[in-house]
Amino acid sequence: MDYSQFLMMPQELGLLAVFLLVFLFDTFMPKKSLGALPVFTSVIFGAFAIANYFMLMRGTAFSGMFESTASTFVMKSILNVGMLIVLVQSIKWSNSEFVAVRRGEFYELLLTTLFGMYLMISARHFLLFVIGLETASLPLAALVAFNKNRYESHEAAAKYMFTAIFSSAIFMLGLSFVYGLTGSMYFADIASRLVGGSNTALLITAIAFVIAGVGFKLSLVPFHLWTADVYQGAPTAVTSYLSVISKGAAAYAFLVILVQVFGTVYSVVWEWMLYALIILTITLGNLFAIRQRNIKRFLAFSSISQAGYIMLGVVAANELGLASLMFYVLVYIVSNLAAFGVVSAIENFSGKVSIDDYNGLYKTNPYLSFTMMLAMFSLAGIPPFAGFFSKFFIFVGALETGSVAIYVLVLIALINTIVSLFYYLLVVKAMFIRQDDCIIPTFRSACSERIAMIACTLGIIFIGIASCIYTFMVDVVNDNVMMFGLLK
Amino acid sequence: MIWSNVLIYFVIVPLLMLGGLALSKSVKQVRAVAVTGATALMLLAAYLVIEFLSMRAAGDVSPMLFTDSWTWFEPLNINLALGVDGISVVMIVLSAFIVFAGVFASWNINPLPKEYFMWFCLLSTGVFGFFISIDMFTMFMFYEVALIPMYLLIGVWGSGNKNYSAMKLTLMLMGGSAFLMLGLIGIYFHSAPEGGQLTMNILEIAENNAIPHEWQYYLFPMTFVGFGVLGAMFPFHTWSPDGHASAPTAVSMLHAGVLMKLGGYGCFRIAIYLMPWAAGELAWIFLLLTGISVVYGAFSACVQTDLKYINAYSSVSHCGMVLFAILMLNTTAMTGAVLQMLSHGLMTALFFALIGMIYGRTHTRDIRKMGGLMTIMPFLGVGYVIAGLASLGLPGLSGFVAEMSIFVGSFQHADMFHRVLTVMACCSIVITAVYILRVVGKLLFGAVQDAHHKELTDAEWHERLATITLIVAVAAIGCFPNFFSGIISEAAEPIMKLFA
């Protein structure tokens, strides 16, 4: 075997190195200095994320199972940004009394799942993809159960575990059908062997199963039932990780699979499936979000509907769509992490997680309220915040295909933005307009939490306006046009 | 260089104000920053008018002046493109006036004056940005920037059923902008002939004139309705009475005075200018709807007893008139439409300012509970009468000029449909007189209804300043209509040639 192939995957190797360093630190350092582990992890991960910048490799390894291109590279870097923010955000929490004994495991599991997502993004063979998918899913179940003294945490973990296993099983059943149809697990081989225009019942079933498997990770309706309970039960640091990083990786992988593998049968087989999924996801996610009083459940349903918008980039299946999808994921990461930063700061201080507890928050904690408001506006797509730009671009990407059906789809999505604006404004209303007798008192959030929130706030304000970021992503994707050759 | 274009400062000054406000510590500093900024905007607007006129006098006949364009999002050909013609210049001047008066009308805002003025600044940033842009994307962005502060301005500082009104207003306007966004992206994808470079620049799109008719058929209603919601077009006007009634004084002023004009201006600049074919084909539907707005708004105003509701419904009627005139698609009516925007903006701002001042003293807006205020507060009373006379179209004040041009322009259509509609719309003037005189009679004359009202005082200096600024502007338009209609018709003429 040619071991130099491993050089094609510098990002994965770097991440492994970070993982090993954290593991060694956790195992061999004296107990007294273990309090520095969270900071240590953040710092070396930060160093890795920066070093990452110089790690672009193009090419394939392991006879085409693994591919590294400009766009996978950028996607992984986007995940790194989110991961770094999550790490910084969780410093205070992981040093708290109940978590401190297990914080080593927390960071190791977190890094492992990220490794799995890297593989999902770069896999060009279903075997590698499944390994990535499982590596990304199973440790998360342990993370969800991290608050082992809380009943909800267990319930959430069990739910996550069962759903994950079940959806993997369906996914692999779908794969076996695909293998039966084509005799290969390589993305490129499958694509070339699926004759354009073929829509046998077996193929339709196979694609539906594959979509169901990945749809679980993205929490698309109707595979979303675990989301709200898991978000509510899991520790907030894990929830924020689950809601952005895991979703971003799955969205990208989903696009790769659908376009590279099933691109040849796009319009005959799965275009309409995807339309239905998107409409269901956005609409139901929004409608359920309206009724939530628990802020974490609320963000869960909001993230479901956001996943629907991300899927518009998949449905576009063109360069603009992919660039918009990556941009959307980046914006979604900073916006959602800003919201979760505020939620976890307040939860760490007061233990309160209901939207009603936020009443009058602006009086006592103006900066937190301001950050939360920006996050809500960005998620709702209000200019001049980043969310507006990402929504606009993803709509443009989708509409570039130009069919009437897609205009209707985007119109439904746009009408849904109004519904989503309604419930995002409910949070703003609670903080700024409503008054209450027992407002959360003024407090100073931890330094690490503030750093993360400031980073997110700056991201929300500048990622959209600074046009170079989106332009860069379009350039990156155009470098990668091979991917869409199948559709044209 | 971006700094050498005077237009960009209309966005930069409010943003600087925003920064200044964020740093200021006391109410005094907040007021100082707000007044400085508003004055700077006024001066800037004056400078712009002078420059604009001298460039036109020097024989520059290009459709837009001060045009400049900087690449923003290169992949989608989105530029920060600026430019103004006569219509936008007039709108900018109007906005500067209202912002100036609005600062003084909200002098004693309570609580949180700093936050109030910050949102106020963001709103004005959006408004000015909208009028100076000629790129659809930036236009749309500024449009939404102007809308969202309304939610908090009404929700936090409003009165009455404010939560409901704020949410209703925001959702309805954003609902309009959802259609608008789809329409704009649709226009973008058909902005150039097959194979050409797609563009968001309005001038280039108009020049290309490449939007296929079957697409215009769908995109025109989308954009027109999208902007029409903000222009209070029937049946999408229902946010307006509630929103205006609950908003604090200066926000009502700015909203009815400027923000609703964004609707009319957008309908004209995007829907009609870019899709003339569909405008000609489909105008009749919207003429009917806006005709209903005109008459229905006026009748509704007659039966209201809350001062703000009366004025809000009168705004529905007058703004309906703007859209009505725009849809007549000829230069005279178009000039009238812009004059009406100008006139209605100033006079409604005056109305809302006076209502706010009266409400601040009597703590009621119910006309049945007030009376004889003329003897108690003569300054406010006279101001109210002047605003009322302008509203019902007395010659010498702005309303007359505007409505005259509109109806003359509308009557130029020789067919039955347009003429009947015009006659019906004309009737609204009579109804306007009914509700204005009814309010004036009840509120200002007659017996004092409440003994406590006798102890009330007349306007303070900052209130007088706001009132006088607006009255002078209203009278100026009424007395020198040629100056304004000249600027406007010059800009409207080349566009209306498309329909001749």
Interface residues (C-beta under 8 A of the other chain):
Chain A: L320 A323 F377 I382 P383 P384 F388 F392 F393 F395 V396 L399 E400 G402 Y407 V410 L411 L414 I415 T417 I418 L421 F422 L425 V428 K429 F432 I433 S467 Y470 T471 V474
Chain B: W72 F73 E74 P75 L76 I78 F137 M141 F142 E144 V145 I148 Y151 L152 G155 V156 K162 N163 A166 M167 T170 L171 M174 G175 A178 F179 M181 L182 I185 G186 Y188 F189
